Amino acid sequence: MSETTAPAPTIASSYLAGLLAGQSQLASSSLPWLNALRRAAVVRVGELALPTTRDEEWRFTDISPLTQMSFGPAQSVTPLEVGDVAHFFIEEAMTRLVFIDGMYAPQLSIAETDIGIDTGVVVSNLSAAIAAHATRIEPHLGRHAAFDNDAFTAQNTAFLRDAAVVVVPRDVAVGAPVHLLFIATQKEVVSTPRCLVIAEPGSAVTVIEDYVVLYQPRWQEEAHFTNAVTEIALADNACVNHVRIQREGNKAFHVANCAVALGRASNYQSVSVALGARISRYNLKVVQKAEGATCALDGLTLISGRQLADTHTTVDHAKPHGTSRQLHKCIVGGSAHAVFNGKVMVREGAQRTDAQQSNRNLLLTGKAHIDTKPQLEIFAADVKCTHGATVGQLDSEEIFYLQSRGLPETAARNLLTYAFGAEVIDRIPIASLKRQLEQAVLEQTTSVP
């Protein structure tokens, strides 16, 4: 009998094994189901491979620069005070959870229990939330963002310890937004932020998921890796406004998965803005699990230099009478590369579905690059579905018109570019955050080569 030799580990498998370093030191939970979830995720990390451009869903996005670097969990927490991060705070938010390199920072946070108002709303770190609300959390944590076929989600779940948990009770409308702030401070660190939002029947909430960078000294930029997972569950007649901002450093790597489950007649509104990271990938999957659910997905990607930003969305109309609207815009300068892949699926029996999808892209230079792939997969007869994509440059006639009104050519170009992106920013329902992002977009459009 010939002796067989085990195949040598691939770069991808070795890389994933490296990312698991330190997982075994995580303290076990007193809840068997949570320990089982972590163990299952560890097993899947060992069985899965990182995606490559040979995979259809990743064929436009080469993440090999990520695998060529060494990242590990933070060994210590960067000591930050309120004054160091106050400029990131949202003035309308009464509650705020802050995580530094993936670790909860209670000294910078304002949990629901800190504001002295008993509404029954839960805004806290996972350890505190699960101690009092395990029966409400268990049906959702790790149940919507599947890790069976996704190595990044599996790695995040394997490290599940700290997480932002928001639970809104039945028929409660939270007036002020909840701010979930994730701050990267250390180079060569991989962090695994986790968010869980549960909107019970008839409830309403606005959640801001915010990724920023604060290196010390502040003017230095270093490489780090953020691997984020968010799960949002809307029960019948619930409403969630979800604002997601990614503004990490231009040497960072950012991979995120967001899974949303829609109950009967629920309403999910999403605005995502991607400004930072050397390579970023955002996967958003919305599943209509009951009749009459609606969702609106708006997004803006603004990149330049050598950045690569990839947005993949899936809206799964699994039940009748669903409505979805999507507008995603990309502004690409320098030699940057943007990717948009939007899939709308209408399953058999999901009659009276009304779905619209639009991707509009603006190329600012001859080296800028966009790959766009809007998709419709329809297995029902009585539906109304449209999709489309445009790729172009600034209109020379519009530039000429503004010049004829006294604007220099550069100012005319900047104004038109800003107006193109501001349409998405205007859909954010928080005034102070809208002003922050308008200023960031204006500054970035004026600096795009």
N, C-alpha and C positions, 0 to 999 in steps of 0.2 A: 504494500500500500504506500502510495506516495504521500509525502508529508506536505500539507498545505500551509501556506504562509498568509497571515492576515494582511490585508492591504494597508499600506502606509496611510496615516491620517492625512486628509487634505488640509490645505491652508485654512479653509473655512471651518472644518470641524475642530482643528486646533485652536482657532480663534474663539469659537464658541466656548470651548472648554476653558480657555483663559478668562472669558467673561464670567464664568461661574466661580472663579476663585473668591473665597470668602463666604460663599453661600452656606457652607456647612457650619459656619459659626453663628448663623442666625438662631436666636432663641426659639424653641418650640412653643407653639401656641397651646393653650389649654383646650382649644376646640379641635377635635379630631378632623372635622371636614376641612378646616383651613390648612392643617398639616398635610392632609391628603392632596389638597390642591397644589401645594408647593412641590410635594414629591412627584406628582404627575408631571408638573412642568419641568422639573429637573430631568426626568426620564426623556421627555420629548426633546429637550435641548441636545441630549446625547444622540438622538436619532435623526435630527433634522440637519440640513445644510443651509448655509447662507445662500440667498438668491444671487444669481449672476445674470449677465445680459443674455444668456441662453434661455432663461425663463421668460415666457411671454409677458408676464406682468411687470418684468423688470428690464425689458430689452432696451429701453432708452436710458436706463440709469445704472451707471457703473459705480458700484460701491467698493471697488478694490482699494482705493486710497484709505478707506476705513480699516480694512483688514491688514494694511501694512503698518498700522500703528498699534501700540500696546496701551490698553486701558484697563484700569482696575477700580474697584469701589474705593471711595474716600476712606482713609484711615482715621481721620479726625475731622471735626466740624470747624469750619472757619468762624472765628468769633466776630460776629457782626452786631452792631447796635442799631437802634431805630434810625438814628441820624444817617447811618451809612446807606440805608435803603428807602428812606422816606420818599425820595423822588419817584419811586416806582408805585407808590400807593395810589389807589383810586379814591378820590375824595367822597364820592357817593356811597362807597361800600362801608357798611357798619360792621361786617364780619370779614375776617381775612385769615387765611391759613398760609404760612410761609414755610418753604422747604429749601434748605441750603444743600446743594449737591445731593438732592434726593432725601435728605434727613430733616425731620420735622424740627422747626425752630419755635418753640412755644413763646419765647421772650419777644418775638416779633409778630406774633399772631394775636388775633382777637376772635376767639371761638364764640359760638352762640351763647354758651354759659357765662361768658365774660361781660355781656352787655346788660344783664339784669332784667331782661324781658322774657317771660315764659310764654313762648308761642308754640312750643313743641317741636320747633325746627331743630335739626341736628346739623351743626357745622363743626366738625372736629377731626382730629387725627384718627386713624383706624383703631388704634389700641383703645382709646377712650370710647369711641362709637360702638365698637363691637362688644365691649363689656356690658353696655346697657341695651343694645339694639341688635344682638346677634341674629334673632329670628327674622328681622326685617332685612338684614344685610346678606345673609346666606343665600337666598334665592337669586341674588344678582351678582355678587362678587365672583368674577371669573366665569360667569355663565354666558355673557354676551360677547365678550372678546375672546373668541376661540383661539387656542394655541396649538391645536393639533397639527396644523400645516404652516405655522408661522414661527420661525425661530426667534424673532425679536419679541413677540408677545410671550412666548414660552420663557425667554430669559427674564423678562420683566416679572412674570408671575412667580418664577422661582425665587426672586428676591422680595416677594411681597411682605412688607413689614410696615413701613410708614405709608400712609395713603390719605388723601383728602376725601372725606366722606360728607356728603350733603344729603339729608333726608328731609323732605318737606311733607308734613302730614296732610291728610285728607282735607280738602276745601280751604287750605291756608294759602294765601297769596303773599309772598315775601316782597315787600315794597322796595327794599334796597338791594343792589347787586351783591353777590358773594364773590370775593376776590381770592383766587387760588394762585399764589405767586411762587414760581420755581426759579431759584437763583443759582446759576453756575459760578463757582469761584475758584476752582482748582484745575490745573492742567492735568492731562492724561488720566482723568477720572471718568468712569462711566456711572451715570446715575439712572435710576429706574423710577421716575415719578409715576404715581398711580392716582386716578380720580374715579370716584363712584358717586353718581348723582341719581337719587331715587325720588321721583315726583309721584306721590300717591294720588288717588282719584280726585279730580277737581282742583288740584294745587297749581301754583305758578311760581316760577323763580327765574332770575337772571344770574348766570354763572360766567365769570371771566376766568379763563384758563390762560395764564400769562407766563411765558418763558423768557428770561432775561439773563444777562451776564454781568458780573461785577468782579473783575480780576483785581488783584492787588500787586503792584500799583495799578491804578485804574486804567492807565493808558496802554498797558500791555494786553495783547491778545494771544491766547494759547489755545491749543486743540483740546477739546473734551468731547464726550459722547453722551447725548441724552437719548434714552430709549423710553418713551412715554406710552402709557396705555390709559384710555378713558372709557368708562362704561356709563351710559345714560339710559335709564329706564323710565318711560312715561306710562303711567296707568291711564285709565279711561278719563277723558276730558282734562287731562293735565296739559300744562303749557310750560315749555322750557326755552328760554333765550340763551344761547350758548355762544359766547364770544371767545375766540381762540387767537392769541397773538404769539408769534414766534419771532423774537428779535435777538437771537443769540449772536455770538461773535462770528466773524467771517472765516475763522479757522475751525469752527465747531462742526460736529456731525449731529444730525437730529433726525431720529426716526420715531414716528408716532402712529398709533392705531387708535381709532375712536369707533366704538360700536354703539348704536342707538336702537332701542326697541320702542315702537310706537303702539300704544293701546288704542282702544276705540275712541274716535273723535278727538284724539290728542293733537297737539300742535307743537312742532319743533322748529325753531328758527336758529340758524347758524350763520355766523360770519367768521371766517378765518382769514388771517393776514400773515403772510410769510415774508419777512424782510431779511433775516439773518441766515447764518450757517454756510459753511463751504458746500456741504451736501445735505439736503433735507428731503425727507419723504413723509407725506401725510396720507394715511389711508382712512377714509371716512366711509362707514357702512351704516346705512339706515334701513331697518326692516320694519315694514308695516305689518304688524301682527294681528290687527283687527280692523274692522270696517271704518271708513270715514276719517282716517288719519290724514293730516297734512304736514308738509315740511317745506322749508325754504332754505336752500344752501347757497350762500354767497361767499365768494373768496377773492382774494387779491394776492398775487405774487409780484414782488418788486425786487429784482436782483440785477447785479452788474458784475464786472470783473470776471472771475472764473467760477462764480457760483453755479450750482445745479440745484434746482427746486422741482420736486416731483409731487403732484397731487393726484391721488386716485380716489374716486368716489363711486359708491354703489348705492342706488336707491332701489330697494326690493319691494315692489308692490305685490304682496302676497294675498291681499284681501280686496274686496270690491270697494268702490267709491273713494279711492285714495287720490290725493292731489300732491304734486311736488313741483317746485320751481327751483331752478338752479341758474346762477350767473357766476361764472368764474372768469377773472381777468388776469392777464399776465403782462407785465412791463419788463422787458428784457434789454439790458444794455451791455456794453463791453463785449466780451466773448462768452457771456453767460448762456446757460441752457435751461429752459423751462419745459416741463412735461405736464400735460393734463390728460387724464384718462377718466372719462365719466360714463358710467354704465347705468342705464335705467332698465330694470327688468320688470315686466308685467307677467305674472304667472297665470296659468290656466285658472279660470274662474274669477279673476280679479277684474270683473267688468266695471264699466264706468270710471276707469282710471283716467286721470287728466295729468299729464306730465309734460313739462317743458324744460329744456336744457339749452344753455347758450355758453359758449366759450369764446371770448374775444381777446386777441393778443396783439400787443404793440411791440415791434422791434425797433430799437433806437439806433442800432449800428448794423453794418454789413456783416459782422461776425456773430451777432446775436442769433440764437437758435431756439426754435420752439417745435416740439412734437405734440400734436393734439389728436385725440382719438375719442370723439363722442360716440356712444353706442346705445342702441335700442334693441332689446330682446323682448318680443311681444308674443305671448301665447294665449291672448284673449281677443275676442272679436270687437266688442263694443268699447273702444277706447279712443282717447284723443291724445296723441303723443307727438311732440316735435323735438328736434335737436339740430344744432348747427354750430359751426366754428368759423371764425375769421382770423386771418393773420395779415398784418399790414404795417405800414409805417405812417408817420404823421402826414396829414393831408397838406400838400404844398399850397393849395389855395387858401386853406385856413391860416397857414403861416403868413402868406402874403397879405391876407386881410388884416391880421394883427399888426404887421409891419406898416401897413398903410395908415394905421391908427397911431403910429408913433413908437411902437415897441421894437426894440432891437431883435434881431433874429433869434438870439439865444434865449432871451426872455419869452419870446413868443413860443418857442419850442417847449420851454419849461412849463409855461402856463397850460398848454394843451396836454402835456404829459400828466401834469398834476390833476387836471380836470378828468382825464380818463380814469385815473385811479380813485379819485374822490367819490365817484358814484357808489363804490362799495363801502367806503368809510362812512358815508352818510347814513348807511343802514344800521350802524351801531347805535343802540339806544342809551348810551351813557355819555353825557355831554363832555365831561372832563377827559375821558379816554379818547373820544372822538377828536378833541383838540390836540391831544398828545400825538395821535397817529397822523392827523393832518399835517402837523409840523414835521414829523418824521418823514412822511412821504414827500413833502415839499423840499426838505433838505436833501433827501436822497435823489429826487429827480433833478435837482440843480447840480448835483455832483456826478451824475451818471455820465461817463464819457461817451 
